[in-house]
Amino acid sequence: MSFSFSIQDTVGSARTGVFTTPHGPVETPTFMPVGTLATVKSLDPVDLVQMGATMILGNAYHLHLRPGDDVVRQMGGLHKFMCWDGPILTDSGGFQVFSLAQLRTVSEDGVEFQSHIDGSRRFFTAEIVMQIERNLGADVIMQFDHVIPGQSDESSARDASERSIRWAARCLAEVERLEKTQPLDEDTPREEFPPDNPRNAQALFPIVQGGIHAKLRREAASSIRSMYDWPGFGIGGLSVGEEKDAMYEMLEVVDDALPRTHPRYLMGVGFPEDLIEGIRRGVDLFDCVAPTRMGRNGALFTRDGRLNIKRNEFRTDPRPLDPECDCSACKRFTRAYLRHLFVSDEILGLRLLSIHNVHFLLSLARQAREAIRSGRLDSWSRDWLARYHSMSPLAV
């Protein structure tokens, strides 16, 4: 088997496990740093390994536009292209396409949209997106789905969810065709291509949509489950404008509706409080651009809430960013020095805060795994969140 998932410990809906992929195992629950354009912004793959990252993301939409998924394939696939030997997941680009509100047209066949880079017209169908993700060569690939705002009414949410289910079936058919006709490794002669080679497989995850409507979430999960024995499931359409309590409620609905034997990936969600609340509700995989985006703007996570390093209060502060953090930024530099880097527009400041924020979330996931293994997740999460939400007066 190219892909498998084994559960090791449980506390309520939360669990620890190991998701096995062709490029190595992934201990879950975990946070996956986002490398949208084949790079986690400002971080070297060596940095990620040192932090303990095991699985990272790329984005089909952005990599299709530049440098081109054909270029990535010619260069040996995403793993070789970005010098990352571990597992990779590629998002289908559904969120990016549908965020181009004034620049796209949706039909049953697919989406016509205008590139945000050069204005050129493009057309994505379920089949085209699977071909793009095949070229990129990630271990886990996501179906092309129809994303809508989080507060959408039930009628709009039903339309998008049902379309996503139909597209999931088309994605599956195309992946099965590609696995028989197109090797992942361009260096493999086609006459020697073994279609059943496990190294040639990609794990396609369908995406459960339905907005903030419990009935639609259950219907989507049921329809998707009856379609195929998927290697895992994506949970999409959350953290896109709805209240956090509504997101947590939908996670509870999906937790009951999906098989507990398979990994669940909560797409685009990864703030500290959401990571903990998601783990408590049975989520295994998380991703979010926030840690590097915040780092580039001087914002950082600490156990006592979020801070903005550019504030004047830190001008002569000799403390590390977070005294309990063991990342390379916290072990070596003071808040005063990091503030100096930011107000002086020195690029090192962006890099060091990005290192800290990504490390913070990876470390938080490790702590959650330890709390589950020791059976103390409830008390640990309660105490951690109470401290985090205390929010110092210097919080962002």
RASULLIN-V983239 format. One record per helix or strand of 2 or more residues. SS is the DSSP state (~ for helix, > for strand). FROM is the first residue (numbers start at 1). TO is the last residue. If there is no record, write none. Layout:
[[SS,FROM,TO] [SS,FROM,TO]]
//
This chain:
[[>,4,11] [>,14,21] [>,24,28] [>,30,32] [~,45,51] [>,55,59] [~,60,65] [~,69,74] [~,78,82] [>,87,91] [~,94,98] [>,104,106] [>,110,114] [>,121,125] [~,126,136] [>,140,142] [~,154,181] [~,190,192] [~,198,200] [>,203,208] [~,214,227] [>,232,235] [~,244,257] [>,263,266] [~,272,280] [>,285,287] [~,290,296] [>,299,302] [>,305,308] [~,312,314] [~,328,332] [~,335,343] [~,347,373] [~,377,388]]
//
